[in-house]
Amino acid sequence: MSEELNLNAKVTLEDGTEKTYKKGVSYLDIAAEEFPDKYKTFVGCKVNNSFAELKDILKADSKVEFFDWTTKDGQMYYTRALKLLLFRAVRDIYGNKNLNIKQSINKGVYCEIEGMKISDGDLKKISKKMREIVEADEPIEREKYAKKDGIR
């Protein structure tokens, strides 16, 4: 097999379309090329039926499915992002207080901030902080840690 072939990977899209891309291209770049009118609505993708981030890169021949927030998978991503946004806002306002998301209620969640009784004023502060973070357009970066380091 030639060296050039090893640098490429075949991508099969959900509709069965196949195309060859250079290994190392991001899934976002693939989405932009294949779906120029709607790629900005995508929140994630599945690669060989496993979730992947749009910024992840193509490493081998793969089946790739993109999804937006209107799908079940997209709703899961969106909900997770909102929870992370809430955690960040609480940390920024209250420092190291633990936010516990207890359970889903209808289309919302029940939360507690450890050692606090949350007032309407607190909710307004948290909501305002969440909006500030969104307006700053800060990315959500996933970091990986060894189990022993992540449990602290």
Short mmCIF file of the C-alpha atoms (twelve columns), coordinates in Angstrom:
data_MODEL
# 
_entry.id   MODEL 
# 
loop_
_atom_site.group_PDB 
_atom_site.id 
_atom_site.type_symbol 
_atom_site.label_atom_id 
_atom_site.label_alt_id 
_atom_site.label_comp_id 
_atom_site.label_asym_id 
_atom_site.label_seq_id 
_atom_site.Cartn_x 
_atom_site.Cartn_y 
_atom_site.Cartn_z 
_atom_site.pdbx_PDB_model_num 
ATOM 1   C CA . MET A 1   0.000   0.000  0.000  1 
ATOM 2   C CA . SER A 2   1.400   3.387  -0.905 1 
ATOM 3   C CA . GLU A 3   2.293   6.091  1.622  1 
ATOM 4   C CA . GLU A 4   -0.346  8.437  0.114  1 
ATOM 5   C CA . LEU A 5   -3.186  5.985  0.779  1 
ATOM 6   C CA . ASN A 6   -2.213  5.782  4.451  1 
ATOM 7   C CA . LEU A 7   -2.739  9.546  4.769  1 
ATOM 8   C CA . ASN A 8   -6.392  9.335  3.712  1 
ATOM 9   C CA . ALA A 9   -9.541  7.924  5.251  1 
ATOM 10  C CA . LYS A 10  -12.948 7.157  3.787  1 
ATOM 11  C CA . VAL A 11  -15.919 8.902  5.401  1 
ATOM 12  C CA . THR A 12  -19.381 7.413  4.984  1 
ATOM 13  C CA . LEU A 13  -22.171 9.849  5.808  1 
ATOM 14  C CA . GLU A 14  -25.589 8.891  7.171  1 
ATOM 15  C CA . ASP A 15  -27.153 8.918  3.694  1 
ATOM 16  C CA . GLY A 16  -24.502 6.485  2.411  1 
ATOM 17  C CA . THR A 17  -22.429 9.122  0.590  1 
ATOM 18  C CA . GLU A 18  -18.736 8.219  0.667  1 
ATOM 19  C CA . LYS A 19  -15.859 10.656 0.350  1 
ATOM 20  C CA . THR A 20  -12.125 10.523 1.015  1 
ATOM 21  C CA . TYR A 21  -10.520 13.039 3.384  1 
ATOM 22  C CA . LYS A 22  -7.007  13.498 4.685  1 
ATOM 23  C CA . LYS A 23  -6.522  12.047 8.138  1 
ATOM 24  C CA . GLY A 24  -6.280  14.840 10.695 1 
ATOM 25  C CA . VAL A 25  -9.135  16.951 9.298  1 
ATOM 26  C CA . SER A 26  -11.698 17.927 11.940 1 
ATOM 27  C CA . TYR A 27  -15.278 16.712 11.811 1 
ATOM 28  C CA . LEU A 28  -16.328 20.366 11.802 1 
ATOM 29  C CA . ASP A 29  -14.343 20.900 8.586  1 
ATOM 30  C CA . ILE A 30  -16.022 17.841 7.058  1 
ATOM 31  C CA . ALA A 31  -19.440 19.137 8.122  1 
ATOM 32  C CA . ALA A 32  -18.704 22.577 6.637  1 
ATOM 33  C CA . GLU A 33  -17.782 21.025 3.306  1 
ATOM 34  C CA . GLU A 34  -20.629 18.519 3.160  1 
ATOM 35  C CA . PHE A 35  -23.386 20.691 4.679  1 
ATOM 36  C CA . PRO A 36  -22.422 24.335 4.003  1 
ATOM 37  C CA . ASP A 37  -25.912 25.669 4.724  1 
ATOM 38  C CA . LYS A 38  -26.425 23.934 8.059  1 
ATOM 39  C CA . TYR A 39  -23.101 22.881 9.572  1 
ATOM 40  C CA . LYS A 40  -23.210 25.788 12.054 1 
ATOM 41  C CA . THR A 41  -26.301 24.222 13.645 1 
ATOM 42  C CA . PHE A 42  -24.485 20.960 14.441 1 
ATOM 43  C CA . VAL A 43  -23.628 20.405 18.091 1 
ATOM 44  C CA . GLY A 44  -21.888 17.053 17.766 1 
ATOM 45  C CA . CYS A 45  -21.428 13.916 15.740 1 
ATOM 46  C CA . LYS A 46  -21.247 10.170 16.021 1 
ATOM 47  C CA . VAL A 47  -18.225 8.418  14.585 1 
ATOM 48  C CA . ASN A 48  -18.724 4.698  14.117 1 
ATOM 49  C CA . ASN A 49  -21.704 5.012  16.470 1 
ATOM 50  C CA . SER A 50  -19.675 6.618  19.296 1 
ATOM 51  C CA . PHE A 51  -20.099 10.270 20.277 1 
ATOM 52  C CA . ALA A 52  -17.368 12.660 19.163 1 
ATOM 53  C CA . GLU A 53  -16.819 16.386 19.354 1 
ATOM 54  C CA . LEU A 54  -16.835 18.427 16.189 1 
ATOM 55  C CA . LYS A 55  -13.269 19.554 16.876 1 
ATOM 56  C CA . ASP A 56  -12.040 15.933 17.041 1 
ATOM 57  C CA . ILE A 57  -10.068 14.727 14.055 1 
ATOM 58  C CA . LEU A 58  -10.533 11.967 11.517 1 
ATOM 59  C CA . LYS A 59  -8.094  9.125  12.178 1 
ATOM 60  C CA . ALA A 60  -9.398  6.198  10.097 1 
ATOM 61  C CA . ASP A 61  -12.181 5.081  7.770  1 
ATOM 62  C CA . SER A 62  -15.387 6.033  9.567  1 
ATOM 63  C CA . LYS A 63  -19.146 6.297  9.405  1 
ATOM 64  C CA . VAL A 64  -19.998 9.858  10.508 1 
ATOM 65  C CA . GLU A 65  -23.410 11.217 11.510 1 
ATOM 66  C CA . PHE A 66  -23.840 14.899 12.402 1 
ATOM 67  C CA . PHE A 67  -26.652 16.145 14.630 1 
ATOM 68  C CA . ASP A 68  -28.129 19.452 15.764 1 
ATOM 69  C CA . TRP A 69  -29.937 20.342 18.980 1 
ATOM 70  C CA . THR A 70  -33.358 19.347 17.588 1 
ATOM 71  C CA . THR A 71  -32.460 15.639 17.695 1 
ATOM 72  C CA . LYS A 72  -32.480 13.376 20.750 1 
ATOM 73  C CA . ASP A 73  -28.675 13.267 20.734 1 
ATOM 74  C CA . GLY A 74  -28.522 17.034 20.241 1 
ATOM 75  C CA . GLN A 75  -30.876 17.605 23.175 1 
ATOM 76  C CA . MET A 76  -28.599 15.461 25.342 1 
ATOM 77  C CA . TYR A 77  -25.572 17.556 24.295 1 
ATOM 78  C CA . TYR A 78  -27.476 20.801 24.833 1 
ATOM 79  C CA . THR A 79  -28.691 19.749 28.294 1 
ATOM 80  C CA . ARG A 80  -25.180 18.715 29.288 1 
ATOM 81  C CA . ALA A 81  -23.794 22.057 28.105 1 
ATOM 82  C CA . LEU A 82  -26.409 23.940 30.149 1 
ATOM 83  C CA . LYS A 83  -25.482 21.943 33.258 1 
ATOM 84  C CA . LEU A 84  -21.796 22.729 32.712 1 
ATOM 85  C CA . LEU A 85  -22.697 26.392 32.269 1 
ATOM 86  C CA . LEU A 86  -24.645 26.293 35.546 1 
ATOM 87  C CA . PHE A 87  -21.707 24.642 37.369 1 
ATOM 88  C CA . ARG A 88  -19.357 27.319 36.031 1 
ATOM 89  C CA . ALA A 89  -21.653 30.195 37.039 1 
ATOM 90  C CA . VAL A 90  -22.111 28.813 40.576 1 
ATOM 91  C CA . ARG A 91  -18.353 28.305 40.946 1 
ATOM 92  C CA . ASP A 92  -17.642 31.844 39.728 1 
ATOM 93  C CA . ILE A 93  -20.144 33.362 42.168 1 
ATOM 94  C CA . TYR A 94  -19.869 31.121 45.233 1 
ATOM 95  C CA . GLY A 95  -16.368 29.698 44.965 1 
ATOM 96  C CA . ASN A 96  -15.966 26.104 46.023 1 
ATOM 97  C CA . LYS A 97  -19.570 25.469 47.073 1 
ATOM 98  C CA . ASN A 98  -20.784 22.175 45.643 1 
ATOM 99  C CA . LEU A 99  -23.678 22.298 43.198 1 
ATOM 100 C CA . ASN A 100 -25.672 19.088 43.279 1 
ATOM 101 C CA . ILE A 101 -28.027 18.326 40.433 1 
ATOM 102 C CA . LYS A 102 -30.408 15.943 42.112 1 
ATOM 103 C CA . GLN A 103 -33.000 14.889 39.547 1 
ATOM 104 C CA . SER A 104 -34.851 15.825 36.417 1 
ATOM 105 C CA . ILE A 105 -38.253 17.386 36.929 1 
ATOM 106 C CA . ASN A 106 -40.486 17.604 33.862 1 
ATOM 107 C CA . LYS A 107 -38.305 19.716 31.513 1 
ATOM 108 C CA . GLY A 108 -35.996 21.040 34.232 1 
ATOM 109 C CA . VAL A 109 -33.718 19.847 37.007 1 
ATOM 110 C CA . TYR A 110 -33.745 20.121 40.784 1 
ATOM 111 C CA . CYS A 111 -30.478 21.534 42.134 1 
ATOM 112 C CA . GLU A 112 -29.004 22.394 45.505 1 
ATOM 113 C CA . ILE A 113 -25.952 24.419 46.436 1 
ATOM 114 C CA . GLU A 114 -24.366 22.733 49.404 1 
ATOM 115 C CA . GLY A 115 -24.917 24.630 52.654 1 
ATOM 116 C CA . MET A 116 -27.147 27.315 51.115 1 
ATOM 117 C CA . LYS A 117 -30.781 28.138 50.892 1 
ATOM 118 C CA . ILE A 118 -31.145 29.640 47.421 1 
ATOM 119 C CA . SER A 119 -33.128 32.873 47.204 1 
ATOM 120 C CA . ASP A 120 -34.685 34.644 44.220 1 
ATOM 121 C CA . GLY A 121 -31.719 37.012 44.370 1 
ATOM 122 C CA . ASP A 122 -29.321 34.081 44.073 1 
ATOM 123 C CA . LEU A 123 -31.222 32.779 41.038 1 
ATOM 124 C CA . LYS A 124 -30.993 36.199 39.394 1 
ATOM 125 C CA . LYS A 125 -27.228 36.379 40.059 1 
ATOM 126 C CA . ILE A 126 -26.703 32.890 38.644 1 
ATOM 127 C CA . SER A 127 -28.854 33.623 35.591 1 
ATOM 128 C CA . LYS A 128 -26.983 36.876 34.950 1 
ATOM 129 C CA . LYS A 129 -23.607 35.116 35.261 1 
ATOM 130 C CA . MET A 130 -24.704 32.358 32.874 1 
ATOM 131 C CA . ARG A 131 -25.695 34.975 30.292 1 
ATOM 132 C CA . GLU A 132 -22.332 36.736 30.698 1 
ATOM 133 C CA . ILE A 133 -20.472 33.475 30.068 1 
ATOM 134 C CA . VAL A 134 -22.580 32.778 26.965 1 
ATOM 135 C CA . GLU A 135 -22.071 36.312 25.637 1 
ATOM 136 C CA . ALA A 136 -18.308 35.909 26.125 1 
ATOM 137 C CA . ASP A 137 -18.592 32.863 23.809 1 
ATOM 138 C CA . GLU A 138 -16.168 30.861 25.921 1 
ATOM 139 C CA . PRO A 139 -15.609 27.317 24.654 1 
ATOM 140 C CA . ILE A 140 -16.301 24.236 26.745 1 
ATOM 141 C CA . GLU A 141 -13.038 22.337 26.891 1 
ATOM 142 C CA . ARG A 142 -13.005 18.692 27.912 1 
ATOM 143 C CA . GLU A 143 -9.998  17.639 29.947 1 
ATOM 144 C CA . LYS A 144 -8.983  14.102 30.778 1 
ATOM 145 C CA . TYR A 145 -7.514  13.138 34.138 1 
ATOM 146 C CA . ALA A 146 -6.384  9.953  35.784 1 
ATOM 147 C CA . LYS A 147 -9.156  8.639  38.043 1 
ATOM 148 C CA . LYS A 148 -7.147  9.326  41.192 1 
ATOM 149 C CA . ASP A 149 -6.658  12.986 40.169 1 
ATOM 150 C CA . GLY A 150 -10.272 13.528 39.121 1 
ATOM 151 C CA . ILE A 151 -11.811 12.321 42.405 1 
ATOM 152 C CA . ARG A 152 -10.240 14.966 44.640 1 
# 
